Amino acid sequence: MNPAQQDPEIRTIEAVAAPARFARGWHCLGLVRDFADGKPHAVQAFGTKLVVFRGENGTLNVLDAFCRHMGGDLSQGTVKGDAVACPFHDWRWSGNGRCTEIPYARRVPPLARTRTWHALEQDGMLFVWHDAEGSKPTDEVAIPRIEGAGSAGWTDWHWYTTVVHTNCREIIDNVVDMAHFFYIHGSLPTYFKNVFEGPVAAQYFKSGARADFPAPEGQPTMLGTSSVASYYGPSFMIDDLTYHFEYGDQRTVLLNCHYPIDANSFVLQYGIIVEKAPGLPEDAAMQTAVALGDWVKIGFEQDVEIWKNKARIDNPLLCEEDGPVYQLRRWYEQFYVDAAEVTAEMVDRFEFELDTTRPLEAWNAEIQANVAAQSGTAEAPA
């Protein structure tokens, strides 16, 4: 027996296996433009394989990837008309899940049906609905339209995709984790508040500039950021993010979304659009989006490095200045149980504002010490 288990004064880490069930809700599979080339596309998600294709009628369809005839992989097939043709025997499957034609057969078997996934094209993205109970989405869980997306005053999406080999709860925990913004991302949080209600979990965040992280030579000085980031359901976050520069503000919308591959891996995607400055050419505006997106990319890569090496923990030991981790996980649980088992405490409104007084005292002292060390004026230890 582990000696630590015999000592009641030693905290042990508790963790059960990640749930085999996948969250109920809308999941973004990526940008419409990446699926709209008239070819079938494979997507590993929800413990299975999907095929996404656009037929001649212009609709994007999502089906189970494996043909119900002899198991051929439809994502290796061909789009023919409004159907995807299996590469094995050319059975044609339409977007409604019906086999519409078997070229060598007199008739199609009445049971020639496959699973079709409820799909949505919105703001340049493709969403798919998942529910273990098989229910359809309601207006209550709708993904809101995004201001600026597709409009002339904003850029197009600049998009990133990476696979993360851990359970997707790790990324959800970030909603309430103020302190990691200082230690991992180089921010200086000055305001932090969470509001959970129904299927939405919001984070209100303000950050100041850090004197120990000066802007690169020739780059404008950033004074801080303001952010309202909200998860709409279990996997899709919209962040109205404003960068405050010495010359003025830069409004952006940052998306942070994911879908599970299996219980222990997920596809992380994030993208950004930027409001164009008056008179700024399109290519220059996109350069701004790329630059800010690459800055965000650094932060996500820092997160991924932590997730790759950390332990799964169901009983985190928290201090007074930590956020409402347990309340967030209780909110998140609503997507993993049957709809009839969702309790009031999972969805009732909950608000929590962190007191930043003590963190800012400690962090500003650390910043001053770092600046002194960088300038060579730090006092030698006694």
Buried (B, 14 or more C-beta within 10 A) or exposed (E): EEEEEEEEEEEEEEEEEBBEBBBBBBBBBBBBEBBBEEBBBBBBBBEBBBBBBBBEEEEBBBBBBBBBBEEBBBBEBBBBEBBBBBBBBBBBBBBEBBBBBBEEEEEBEEEBEBBBBBBBBBBBBBBBBBBEEEEEBEEEBBBEEBBBBEEEEBBBBBBBEBEBEBBBBBBBBBBBBBBBBBEBBBBBBBBBBBBBEBBBBBBBBBBBBBEBEEEEEEEEEBBBBBBBBBBBBBBBBBBBBBBBBEEEEBBBBBBBBBBBBBBBBBBBBBBBBBBBEEEBEEEEBBBBBBEBBEEBBEBBEBBBEBBEEEEBEEEEEEEEBBBBBEBBBBBBBBBBBEEEEBEEEBBEEBEBEBEBEEBBEEBBEBBEEBBEEEEEEEEEEE
